[in-house]
Amino acid sequence: MALIEHTTEAPASIIRLHERDDVVIARVPLPKGSEILPGIVLTSAVPAAHKVAIRALQPGDMIRRYGQIIGRATRIIAPGDHVHVHNLGIADLEGDGHEQGDAKGYVKEYAIGSEVTPVERVSPAATFMGIQRADGRVATRNYIGILTSVNCSATVAHAIADHFRRDVHPEAMAPYPNVDGVVALTHGVGCAVAADGEALEMLQRTLAGYARHVNFAAVLVIGLGCETNQIDTLIESQGLKPGPRLHPFTIQQVGGTTKAIAEGIRHIKQLLVEANQVERTPCSAEHLRVALQCGGSDGYSGITANPALGAAVDRLIAHGGSAVLAETPEVYGAEHLLTRRAVSPAVAHKLIERIHWWEAFCRVRGASLDNNPSAGNKAGGLTTILEKSLGAVAKAGTTPLVEVLEYAEPMRERGLAFMDSPGFDPVSVTGQVASGCNLIAFTTGRGSAFGCAPVPSMKLSTNSALWRHQSDDMDINCGALIDGDIDMEQLGEQIFQRFLTLASGERSRSERHGYGQQEFVPWQIGVIT
């Protein structure tokens, strides 16, 4: 829990996170000349959530926040100086810091498994009102989905889904109150890639994850017919089974666009009758799998919403549920905090290998992992990727890391998992949903707009200013933590309880706005020719 310093001139104006830190965080916008600590006076105005030096630093000195290294000073920094992009960078730290350390003194101690603590299971587990499928899995929503094998069939897919839009054709769905909707999830690839390469394999794994997702009562898979991503190959390679729940066809096969749209509408009308024959019943929280995301982060993210979400995740896992952390470039520099919680060396080394892959991926392309934070992140007070990652990892709570997944790889274990993905939210969440997540928790300090059908997405505001300014997009205000209106344990419990109510059918703010269909974005990793 952060310590809020109180001073005579600026009461509760700063947040101290760790006794080893070289910086404190501005709780509110602070004018030049403010005395934030005895003898430390601001040399310039500092925006809310930004950093202020409390020690003299020389060029090359390590700078710490959370008690961890977030970069080096790039120029002389005096106590009271604003610390940001003009005087803080990661420079020669990028690619360094592996367990053996280096001559520059930057050492990340992986200490594999050193902080694994047994999970104390809660019995009886909490329950939510879920939808139990015939195979024993439990859904949080009840959709019919339309997937496409290639971009060329996207127009047909959307035309079919539009026929069942409640806001346009309410009469089409009126007889089916237990169906949440018909959604078309389309993408921009599926052809001009190697037929046996990683790019196509990843796309097929993603599509298969959605085709078998528990929140879909049934799915159509529509192709053009001549694409590289042949539907027959997709079905065979991914172990899918055509039948009442999975209906594949191509535009060329049925005779063109008009006939393909008619075929899709006809089939969905048949599917709706059975899909409507569900009811919600009490189900154990062990069936919840929560995707953990942050987007539009700010300097408060690692202080409020992310650790509060982590507290909720610890509760969820104690009740038998699961959570998936992702966005590999956004744990870069903080991965040692996860390896210490890995249940085995194999799990830890798989995470480390994915970090090395990203380092090499950026190096050969002349890119930098410090390209992230984004412009919005920096405006919100985050300076380096190391700083952002240390805050982002807090979403994962404190429980053991039980597995590391490739992008869109199905979850096998219960507990905390990590899935390799880019830091771009739609791409990352698409992979998490394909892996089996049936709920999304998304923290934001800048006001990200996001949803991901067929899974409900809840938004956690990191600060009260955002909550007041953009309240119709937010589900919970974690800024109340800094305001002193709630403590971390209470907020973690509040978030956990919201998991249960959203999983029971209560609509999140993003669902009410209709977010979800445009945010299906499979990772495009290969060469398109």
N, C-alpha and C positions, 0 to 999 in steps of 0.2 A: 504494500500500500504506500502510495506517495506521501511524503511529509510536506505539509504546506507551511512555509515559513511565514511568521507574522512579524512585521516591523512597524515602527511608529509612523513612518511616512507613507508606506504602501502596504497596509494590512492585507495578509493573504494574497500577496501579489505574485509570488513565485511558488514553484513546486520543486522540492528536492527529492530525487528518486533513489540515490544511493550515496553513501558517505564517501565513496571513492571518486564520484563524478567531478569533472572539471567544469560542468555547466549546470545551470538550473533552467527551468522552463517558466516563461511568462504565463501567468494564469489569466491575465487580462492585458489589453494593450497598455504599454508603459511609456510615459513621456521621457524625453531626455532629462537627466538630472535627478531621476528618482533614486532614492537610496533603498536598494532591495535587500541588503544585508548591512550590518554595521561596517562602515568604511567603504562599501562597494556602491558606487554611483554610476548610473547608466551614462555612457558617453554618447549615445544616440537613442532615438526612439526605437522601441522594440515591439513588433506586433504580438498579439496573443499567440500562444503555442510555440513561439520561437525561443531560441537558446541564448543565454547570457553567460559569459565567462565569469567564474568566481576565483580563478587563479591566473597568474601570469604564465603565458605559454610562448615558447619560441618556435620558429619554423622547424617542422619535422617532429615536434612533440606529439605523442599520442593524446587524443582527446577521448574522454569516456563519458558515456551516458548509460544509465541502468547498471553502472559498474563495469560496463563492457566497452571495448574500443569501437568508436564510430568513424575514425579517420585520423588524419594528421593535420596539425596547424600548417597552413601554407604561407603565413606571415606572422609577424609579432602580434600577439593578442594580449591586451591588458585586462585586468579585472574590470567588469562593467561593460565590456565590448559586446556587441551583438555578434554571435557566432553563426555563420551561415555560409552560403556558397562562395562568398568573397574571401573567406579566410580558413575554410575547412574543405578537405578533399581526401580521397582514398589513395590517389596516385600510385605509388609502388606497393601498396598493400594488396592490390587486385592480383589474384593468382597466387599470393603468398599465404602464409598462416596455416599451413597444414601441420599435422601433429608434431613433426620434427622441428618446426619453427624455422627461422632464417636469421641471417646476420642483422636484420633490421629490428629484431626483438619482438616481432609479432607472432604470437603462438596461440593457436586454437587447440585447446586440449580436448580431444575427442572423448577420452576417458569412457570408452564404450561400456555401457551398462552400469556405470558407477552410481547413477541416481534412480535406478529402477526401484519403485516401491510397490508392494502388492496393493491391488485394488480391493477395498473393503466393500463387498457387495451389499446392497440394500435389499432386504426381504421383508415383506413382499415388494416387488418392483412397482413403481408408479404405472398407471395405465392411461391410455388415450382411446378415443373412439375411432377405431380404424376399420378398414375394409379388408376382410380376410379373403384371399384368393384360394382357389382349389388346391394349389400346390403348397399351401401353408404360409406363404409370404403375406405381408400385410401392407396395404397401400394407404397413403395419406390423401390421395385424390383419385378420381375415376374418369379418365379421359379416353377418347379414341384418337389415335395418332395417325398422321400421314407422313411417311418418310420418303425421301427421294434418293435414288442411287446416283443421280447426276444433276447438275444445274439445269440441264435441258428439260427436265420434267417438273421444275419448280412452279411454272405457271399453272399447269394442270392441277398440281397438289393444292395450291392456294385457291383455285377456282372451286374445287370440291369442298374445301374447308369453309369458304365464304358462304356456301349454300346453307351451312348450319350455324352461322353466326347469330347469336341471340339478339345482338343489337340491331341487326339488319333484317333477319327472318325469324322473329321470335316464335312463330307458329311451328317452325321446323323442330325445335327442341322442347316445346311446351309439354309434350307427352312424356318427356324423359328427365324428370327433375333430379334423378340420382346420378346423372352424367354431367360432369363439370364442363364438358365442351368437346369440340372436334378441332384439333390443331394440326396445322401443316408446318413441319420443321424441315426447311430446305437449306441448301448450302451451295457454294460456288464451285465445287470441284467434282471429281468422279470420272474425269477423262484426261487424256494427254499426260498420263503418268505411267510409270513402269508397272506392268501387270503383276510383277512379282516383287515389288519394292516395298520399302518401309512406309511410304506415304499412303499407298493403297491399303496396306494391312492395317494401318492406324485408323483410316476412315472406316473400313469395314468393322473393326472392333468397336468403334464408336456407334455406328448404326446398329450393330447387333445389341449393344448395351441398351439402347433406346427401344429396340424392337421387343426385348424381353423385360423391359422395365415394369415393375409391379404397379405403377400408377397408370399404365395403359391397360384398359380392358381388352383392346384389340388394336391392331395396326395394319394399315395398308402400306406396301412398299411399291413405289411407282418409278419406273425407269423409262428411258427413251427407247432403248433396244439395241443400239449399236455402240454404247459407251464401253470404256475399259472396265468400269466397275459393273460387271455383269451380275444381275440379281441371282442367277443360279449359282454362280461362284461364291457370292456373298453368303447365301444361305448354307451352302455346303461347307465352306471354310469355317463358318462361325457356329456350326451345329444347330442352326435354326430349323424349325419344322413348319412348313406351310400347313395351313388348316384354318379352322374358323377364326382363330385369334390372329393369324398372320396370313394376309392375302396379298400376294405379289402379282403385278402385271406390268406390261410396257405399252407405251403409246403406239408404237409400231405394230405390236402384236394385236391390239384390239381395233386398229383401223383409224388412228388419228386422234387429234385433240378433242373434238366434240364427243366421240364415242368413249374416249378415255375418261372424260369428266362424267359422262352419264354412268359409266361402269362404276366409278368410285362412289358416286352419290347413291346408286342402287345398292351397292354392297354395304355402305355405312348405314343406310336405313334398316337393313336386316340386322346389323350388329347392334344398333341402338336398343333394340328390344331386349336382348340378353344383357347388355351392359347396364341397363337400368335396374336389373333384378339383383341389386345389392342393398345391403343395409350396414350401417356402422354398428360395431359391437365393441365392448371393452377389450383392449389388447395391451399386452405388456410393452413397456418402453424399450425392451430389448429389440423390438422390431424397427426402431428409429435409427436411421443412418444420416447424419447431418454433415452437409458440405460446409466447410469453414472458409469464408472469403472476406477480404477487405478491399475496398476500392475508393478512390478519392480520399486517401488517408491524409491525416494531418499530424501535427505534433502531439495531439492528445490521444491518438489512436492506441498507442502502446501504454497509455496511462489509465484509460477509462474503458472503452468498449472492448478492446481486444482481451485484456486480462479478465474483464467481467464475463465475456463469452467463454474464456478458458475455465472460469469457475463453474459455468453452466455445463460445459463439456465434462468436467470432472464428475458432476452430479449425474449426467446422462450415462456415463460409462459405469458408474457405481450401480446404476439401475439396469445394467446389462446392455445398454445401447452402444452405438458406434459413432465415430466422427472421422472425417477425412480432411486433413490439411493439404494444401497444394501450393502452386505458384513457386516453383523451385528458385527462380531468380529473386524471389522475395523472402527466401530463408537464407540466401547467400550471405555468409558472414555470421550467421547465427545457427548454422547446422550443428555445431558442437553442442548446443543446448538440447538438441534432439538425439544425437548419438549417445549421450549420457543416459538417455531413457530407453534406449533400444533393448529389446528383450533378448537379443542374440547378436553376436558379431556379424552374422550374415545380413541381418536387417540393417545394422549400422553401415556396413560396407556398401550395401546397395544404395543407400542415401548418399554416401560420400562419392560413389561412382557417378551418380547423376549430377552432383555438383561439378565434378571434373569434366563431365560431358559438356555442361553449359560453359565452362571456362574455355574449353577447346572450340566449341561452337562459335563463341563470340570472337575468339582470337583469330581464327582463320578467315573471318568475315570483316576483320578490322573494327569490330564493335566492342562495346564495354558493358559489363553488367551494371556499372554505375550510371548508365543511361536511364535506368530506373533509380530514383524517383522521377516522376513526371513533373511537368510545369506546375500542375495543381498541387501536387505533394509538396513541392518546394515553397509555393506560396503559403501553404499551411504549416510550414516550419520544419519539414524534413529535408535534410541536406544530402546525405549519402545513402547508398543502398544498404550499408552496414547498419546504419541507424534505423532505416525503415524495416529491415529484416528482424532486428531485435524486438521491435514492437509487434511485428506480424506474427512471430512465433508464439506470442502470448495467447493467441486464440486457441492453442492446442492444450491449454491447461497444464497439468502436472503428471498425468497418468502415463504408463509405459507405452512406448511406440511398438506396436505389434507386427506391422508389416509395411513395406514400401512397394507401391504399385507403379507399373508403367502407365502411361496415359490411357485412360478408358479401360484399364484392366479390371475385371470383376473382383470385388472384395471377397476374401476368403475367411478372414478372422473377424471376431468381434473385439471392439476396443478402438484405440487410436491408430489410424493409418496415415501415411503420407503418399500422395500421388504426384508424380512428375508432371509438370505442365508449365507453359509460359505464364507470365504475370498478367496477361490481358484477361480481364475477368470473364467475358463471354466464352473464350476458348477454354479457360480453366474450369469453369462451372460445367460446361458441356461434358468435359471428361469426367468430372466427379459424378454427374448424374448417370452417365454411361456406366460408371463403376458400381452404381446401385444406390446412390444417395436418394432419399425420399423427402428431405427437408433441407433448406439452405438458410444459413445465418450469415448475414452480410453487414460488416461494419463500415461506416463511412464518416469522414469528417468534413468533406467538401460537398456532399450531396449527390452521390452517384445514383443514377436512374437505372434500375435493373430488375429483371424477372427471368424465370427460366421454366417454361412449361415442359413437362407436366408436373413440376415440383414447386410447392409454395416457397417463396423467398421472403424472409423477414429482414427488415433494415434496423440497424442499431446506430443511432447518432452518437458521435464521440463527444459532442459539446452542445450546450444548451442554446447557443446562438443559432446553430444549424437547426435544432429542434423547433425553435420559434419561427425561423425564416422559411423552413421547408417541411413543416409538420405533416403535410398530407402525403409525404413520401416515406415517413419514418414510423416505425412500430414501437420503438423503445428509446427513451432519452438516457443515454449513459453519462451525459454531462452532469446529471444530478449527483454523480459521485464527487466531482470537484466542487459543486455547489454546497456540498455537505448535507444534502437531503437524504442520502442513503449510503450504506457502507457496501463494501465489495461482496460480502456474503449475501446480503439481502438482494443486491442487484443480480448476482449469479443465480439465486433462487428464482427471481422474477423472470429472467431469461429462460430458465429451464421450464418454468410453468407455461411460458408462451410457446415453447416447443410443443408441449402437450396440447394446448388449445388450437394451435394452427394445424397440427397433425390430425386433430379431431374434426377439421372442416372449416374452422373460422378463417375467413379470407384475410390475407395480409394486404398491406397498402399497395404493393406492386401488383398483386392480383386484381385489386379493384380498378387499377388504372389500365389493365389489359396488357401489361408487360409479359413477355415470355416467348412468343413465336419468332421474333426477329433475333433473339439472343442465342439461337442454336448455331454455334460456330465451331465445327471440328478443327482441330489443329492441322494446318497445312504445312507439313514439314519437308516435302519433297520437291524435286525439280518438275516444273510443268513445261512440256515441250509442244 
